[in-house]
Amino acid sequence: MTRSPSHVPYLRVIRSPRYFPLWLGQLVSNLGDTLNYVAVVVLVFRLSHSGLAVSALVVAEIVPTLLLGPVAGVLIDRFDRKRLLITADLMRAALIVGLAFTHVVWGVYAISALLAAASTLFNPALQAVMPALLSEEERLAANSAAWSSGRLIQIVGASVAGGLISWAGTTPAFLANAASFAFSAAMITRLTIPRRDGSARRGGLGSWLEDAREGLAYARHDPFVVRLMPIQALTSLAVGATSALLVVLAARHLRIGADGFAWLIAAIGVGALLGPFLSNWWTKGRYLDVRLLFVPYIIRGVGDVALGLVVGLPWALVILFVYGLNTATGMVASQSILQTVIPDRVRGRVFTLLDVTWAAMRLVSLGLGGLLADRVGISAVYVLGGALLALAGILGLALLRRIPLHDPMTAR
């Protein structure tokens, strides 16, 4: 008899030798990523003295996902995923060392694009191996613990990054991130990931194209994925701009300075830290329910509309705390559901297809949101984005609520 998910303790999952090395490696890597995020933005601005140059950095990080996603999906489903994860981590470590000694903007862009390319391989592969490490009843607890501990380390890392960069410059932050990637690779070497049937297939270009077509065919014909794709596209269109332009909302609408903006970020962080634990308690660990995915969209959408209409730091803090709760709940539910319902043979291709869709619509959202903010006002961006996000949640419930969700291995 399988154990009820509601009775799977977080600490038991984290301490499991099947999962602990991965959890610890990603925790350290998250700290390095936080240091790197702050450092690279500071470096580009110091080199260019241009806000537009900082915006272009986002484009440099999105484009590789659009170009390489389909190739990455085939690689993840063809080859040994453990080796791919280790290789991607070591590539990123080497690239970050190069970034530490780069003093021209175009060099930062080039290295950032290569880092994004490696992450396009690493992130879907990481999601693809999770079901091989954890049982169905352990996945929500593991994803919740990973998300919340990651948010906690980001809060700590962001506070450390400012002081470190002010005192010693950006180079130590980059070197610390390189070391975190090397540590993550070392932890992954300790994992035991079962070898899959059909991995490391051979063949020429035609065979690769056939694999790519197989992934697209699965996405077109699976009743869950084919409905999820347009909903995710609409969601990315809704939140791409609002997520990126919070600093503009703080300055132009809420009329608060850097200290007030830091409080907004902290409110989101606290909500994101608590969200997975509250949702797991509320649902008793039964995560195969699309309401966990789409009800948070509706609540966050209403919150974004409210942010565009209200003025005042206290109300904004409350709204953004709820925003963080629902963002975390939706992300953890999405990861757990997709890890469970997508068959192993196409998991890499489906995850990268979702990533490509998200990145493409995020790019559109950033462009449209920036234009709308300058011509109409930042409040309009949040009201429109919130309305679209709530609509995505309503459509998701309408289209996917009656589709049964189950692990394809246990449904045989």
WOHUSUL-V135907 format. One record per residue. RES is the residue in one small letter. SS is DSSP state (2 for helix, 1 for strand, 0 for the rest). PHI is phi in radians with two decimals (999 if undefined). D_LAST is the distance of its C-alpha to the last C-alpha in Angstrom with 1 decimal. Layout:
BEGIN
RES SS PHI D_LAST
RES SS PHI D_LAST
END
This chain:
BEGIN
m 0 999 17.1
t 0 -1.37 16.7
r 0 -1.39 19.9
s 0 -1.06 20.6
p 2 -1.00 21.0
s 2 -1.17 24.5
h 2 -1.85 25.6
v 0 -1.63 24.7
p 0 -1.23 28.3
y 2 -1.06 29.0
l 2 -1.12 31.3
r 2 -1.12 28.7
v 2 -1.19 26.3
i 2 -1.08 29.3
r 2 -1.38 30.7
s 0 -1.11 27.6
p 0 -1.10 28.5
r 0 -1.28 25.1
y 0 -2.17 26.2
f 2 -0.95 30.0
p 2 -1.02 31.3
l 2 -1.17 29.4
w 2 -1.06 30.5
l 2 -1.14 34.1
g 2 -1.06 34.3
q 2 -1.26 33.2
l 2 -1.10 35.6
v 2 -1.14 38.5
s 2 -1.12 37.5
n 2 -1.09 37.5
l 2 -1.08 41.0
g 2 -1.10 42.1
d 2 -1.08 40.6
t 2 -1.14 42.6
l 2 -1.05 45.8
n 2 -1.15 45.1
y 2 -1.02 44.5
v 2 -1.15 47.8
a 2 -1.15 49.7
v 2 -1.23 48.7
v 2 -1.14 49.7
v 2 -1.08 52.9
l 2 -1.10 53.6
v 2 -1.09 53.1
f 2 -1.19 55.3
r 2 -1.14 58.0
l 2 -1.33 58.0
s 2 -1.88 58.1
h 0 0.95 59.4
s 0 -2.39 57.3
g 2 -1.18 54.6
l 2 -1.10 53.5
a 2 -1.13 52.9
v 2 -1.18 50.6
s 2 -1.09 48.7
a 2 -1.12 48.5
l 2 -1.07 46.7
v 2 -1.08 43.7
v 2 -1.09 43.6
a 2 -1.08 43.8
e 2 -1.51 40.7
i 2 -1.54 38.7
v 2 -0.99 39.5
p 2 -1.01 37.7
t 2 -1.11 34.4
l 2 -1.15 35.0
l 2 -1.41 36.0
l 2 -1.79 33.7
g 2 -0.90 30.4
p 2 -1.06 28.9
v 2 -1.17 30.1
a 2 -1.06 28.9
g 2 -1.06 25.3
v 2 -1.15 25.3
l 2 -1.03 26.9
i 2 -1.12 24.4
d 2 -1.50 21.5
r 2 -1.66 23.6
f 0 -1.94 25.4
d 0 -1.10 25.2
r 2 -1.23 24.8
k 2 -1.09 26.9
r 2 -1.13 29.7
l 2 -1.09 29.5
l 2 -1.10 29.8
i 2 -1.13 32.8
t 2 -1.07 34.5
a 2 -1.10 34.2
d 2 -1.12 35.7
l 2 -1.18 38.5
m 2 -1.06 39.3
r 2 -1.16 39.7
a 2 -1.06 41.9
a 2 -1.13 44.2
l 2 -1.13 44.4
i 2 -1.14 45.3
v 2 -1.05 48.1
g 2 -1.07 49.4
l 2 -1.12 49.2
a 2 -1.10 51.5
f 0 -2.01 54.2
t 0 -1.72 53.9
h 0 -2.25 56.8
v 0 -2.27 56.3
v 2 -1.10 54.1
w 2 -1.11 52.7
g 2 -1.18 51.6
v 2 -1.10 49.8
y 2 -1.05 48.0
a 2 -1.11 47.1
i 2 -1.19 45.7
s 2 -1.10 43.8
a 2 -1.16 42.2
l 2 -1.16 41.2
l 2 -1.08 39.8
a 2 -1.12 37.8
a 2 -1.12 36.5
a 2 -1.14 35.3
s 2 -1.20 33.7
t 2 -1.08 31.8
l 2 -1.48 30.2
f 2 -1.22 29.9
n 2 -1.11 28.6
p 2 -1.15 25.4
a 2 -1.12 24.8
l 2 -1.08 25.2
q 2 -1.14 22.6
a 2 -1.22 20.2
v 2 -1.52 20.7
m 2 -0.98 20.4
p 2 -1.10 16.6
a 2 -1.33 17.4
l 2 -1.70 20.2
l 0 -2.25 19.0
s 0 -1.31 16.3
e 2 -1.00 15.0
e 2 -1.32 17.8
e 2 -1.62 20.4
r 2 -1.16 20.1
l 2 -1.12 22.3
a 2 -1.08 24.9
a 2 -1.16 25.0
n 2 -1.13 25.4
s 2 -1.14 27.9
a 2 -1.12 29.9
a 2 -1.14 29.9
w 2 -1.12 31.1
s 2 -1.19 33.7
s 2 -1.16 35.1
g 2 -1.13 35.3
r 2 -1.16 37.2
l 2 -1.10 39.5
i 2 -1.20 40.3
q 2 -1.20 41.0
i 2 -1.08 43.5
v 2 -1.13 45.2
g 2 -1.11 45.1
a 2 -1.11 46.6
s 2 -1.23 49.5
v 2 -1.27 50.1
a 2 -1.04 49.9
g 2 -1.03 52.8
g 2 -1.15 55.1
l 2 -1.11 54.1
i 2 -1.22 54.6
s 2 -1.11 57.9
w 2 -1.44 59.2
a 2 -2.16 58.0
g 0 1.52 56.7
t 0 -1.46 53.3
t 2 -1.02 53.3
p 2 -1.06 52.3
a 2 -1.14 49.3
f 2 -1.16 48.1
l 2 -1.13 48.5
a 2 -1.13 46.7
n 2 -1.19 43.7
a 2 -1.03 43.8
a 2 -1.12 43.8
s 2 -1.18 40.8
f 2 -1.18 38.8
a 2 -1.11 39.9
f 2 -1.14 38.9
s 2 -1.04 35.4
a 2 -1.07 35.1
a 2 -1.10 36.3
m 2 -1.17 33.8
i 2 -1.15 30.9
t 0 -1.06 32.1
r 0 -1.51 31.3
l 0 -1.36 27.6
t 0 -1.89 25.1
i 0 -1.92 22.4
p 0 -1.00 20.0
r 0 -1.28 20.6
r 0 -1.70 18.0
d 0 -1.18 17.4
g 0 1.50 19.5
s 0 -1.28 21.8
a 0 0.99 25.5
r 0 -1.15 25.2
r 0 -1.90 28.7
g 0 2.57 30.3
g 0 -1.49 33.0
l 2 -1.03 33.3
g 2 -1.06 31.4
s 2 -1.16 28.3
w 2 -1.14 28.5
l 2 -1.11 29.0
e 2 -1.12 26.0
d 2 -1.09 23.9
a 2 -1.10 25.5
r 2 -1.14 25.0
e 2 -1.09 21.2
g 2 -1.11 21.1
l 2 -1.13 23.3
a 2 -1.11 21.3
y 2 -1.06 18.1
a 2 -1.10 20.3
r 2 -1.26 21.9
h 2 -1.80 18.9
d 0 -1.29 16.5
p 2 -1.11 17.8
f 2 -1.36 18.0
v 2 -1.16 19.6
v 2 -1.14 22.0
r 2 -1.49 23.3
l 2 -1.22 23.6
m 2 -0.98 25.7
p 2 -1.15 28.8
i 2 -1.15 28.7
q 2 -1.15 28.7
a 2 -1.10 31.5
l 2 -1.13 33.5
t 2 -1.10 33.0
s 2 -1.11 34.3
l 2 -1.05 37.2
a 2 -1.28 38.0
v 2 -1.79 38.0
g 2 -0.98 39.1
a 2 -1.31 42.7
t 2 -1.13 42.8
s 2 -1.18 41.3
a 2 -1.42 43.8
l 0 -1.81 46.8
l 2 -1.07 47.0
v 2 -1.12 50.1
v 2 -1.23 51.7
l 2 -1.04 50.9
a 2 -1.08 52.5
a 2 -1.36 55.7
r 2 -1.58 56.3
h 0 -1.84 54.9
l 0 -1.47 55.0
r 0 1.03 58.1
i 0 -2.12 57.1
g 0 -1.59 57.6
a 2 -1.10 55.7
d 2 -1.12 55.7
g 2 -1.13 54.3
f 2 -1.12 51.6
a 2 -1.06 50.6
w 2 -1.14 50.2
l 2 -1.10 47.8
i 2 -1.10 45.6
a 2 -1.13 45.8
a 2 -1.09 44.7
i 2 -1.10 41.6
g 2 -1.09 40.9
v 2 -1.15 41.2
g 2 -1.09 38.9
a 2 -1.16 36.3
l 2 -1.18 36.7
l 2 -1.55 36.1
g 2 -0.91 33.5
p 2 -1.07 30.3
f 2 -1.20 31.5
l 2 -1.16 32.6
s 2 -1.19 29.4
n 2 -1.14 27.3
w 2 -1.15 29.8
w 2 -1.18 29.8
t 2 -1.61 26.1
k 0 1.00 25.6
g 0 1.38 23.1
r 0 -1.56 20.6
y 0 -1.68 20.4
l 0 -1.41 17.6
d 0 -2.57 20.3
v 0 -1.16 22.1
r 2 -1.08 25.4
l 2 -1.12 25.5
l 2 -1.52 25.6
f 2 -1.79 28.0
v 2 -1.06 30.3
p 2 -1.04 31.8
y 2 -1.05 32.6
i 2 -1.12 34.6
i 2 -1.14 36.4
r 2 -1.16 37.2
g 2 -1.07 38.4
v 2 -1.06 40.8
g 2 -1.11 42.0
d 2 -1.13 42.7
v 2 -1.05 44.7
a 2 -1.09 46.6
l 2 -1.07 47.4
g 2 -1.29 49.0
l 2 -1.85 51.1
v 0 -1.52 52.2
v 0 -2.25 54.8
g 0 2.37 55.1
l 2 -1.10 53.5
p 2 -1.03 52.6
w 2 -1.13 50.5
a 2 -1.09 48.9
l 2 -1.12 47.9
v 2 -1.10 46.2
i 2 -1.08 44.4
l 2 -1.29 43.2
f 2 -1.09 42.1
v 2 -1.12 39.8
y 2 -0.96 38.9
g 2 -1.12 37.8
l 2 -0.97 35.8
n 2 -1.34 33.8
t 2 -1.07 33.4
a 2 -1.13 31.9
t 2 -1.05 29.6
g 2 -1.12 28.3
m 2 -1.16 27.9
v 2 -1.15 26.0
a 2 -1.09 23.7
s 2 -1.07 23.2
q 2 -1.05 22.4
s 2 -1.16 20.0
i 2 -1.15 18.1
l 2 -1.15 18.0
q 2 -1.07 17.1
t 2 -1.55 14.0
v 2 -1.59 12.8
i 0 -1.58 13.9
p 0 -1.07 12.0
d 2 -1.02 14.1
r 2 -1.13 15.3
v 2 -2.10 17.2
r 2 -1.07 17.9
g 2 -1.08 21.5
r 2 -1.17 22.3
v 2 -1.23 21.1
f 2 -1.10 22.9
t 2 -1.21 26.0
l 2 -1.09 25.9
l 2 -1.12 26.0
d 2 -1.12 28.8
v 2 -1.11 30.8
t 2 -1.04 30.6
w 2 -1.08 31.7
a 2 -1.12 34.5
a 2 -1.09 35.8
m 2 -1.27 36.2
r 2 -1.14 37.6
l 2 -1.08 40.3
v 2 -1.06 41.1
s 2 -1.09 41.3
l 2 -1.08 43.6
g 2 -1.15 45.9
l 2 -1.16 46.1
g 2 -1.11 46.3
g 2 -1.11 49.2
l 2 -1.12 51.1
l 2 -1.13 50.6
a 2 -1.10 51.7
d 2 -1.35 54.9
r 2 -1.66 55.8
v 0 -1.98 54.7
g 0 2.29 54.1
i 2 -1.17 51.3
s 2 -1.05 50.9
a 2 -1.12 49.7
v 2 -1.08 47.0
y 2 -1.28 45.5
v 2 -1.14 45.9
l 2 -1.19 44.3
g 2 -1.09 41.5
g 2 -1.13 40.8
a 2 -1.12 40.7
l 2 -1.14 38.3
l 2 -1.19 36.0
a 2 -1.08 36.1
l 2 -1.09 35.4
a 2 -1.05 32.3
g 2 -1.13 31.0
i 2 -1.13 31.8
l 2 -1.12 30.1
g 2 -1.07 27.0
l 2 -1.12 26.7
a 2 -1.18 27.5
l 2 -1.53 25.0
l 2 -2.02 22.0
r 0 -1.12 22.3
r 0 -1.61 20.3
i 0 -1.47 17.3
p 0 -1.18 14.3
l 0 -1.94 13.5
h 0 -2.78 10.4
d 0 -1.32 9.1
p 0 -1.07 6.8
m 0 -1.30 5.9
t 0 -1.47 5.5
a 0 -1.50 3.8
r 0 -1.30 0.0
END
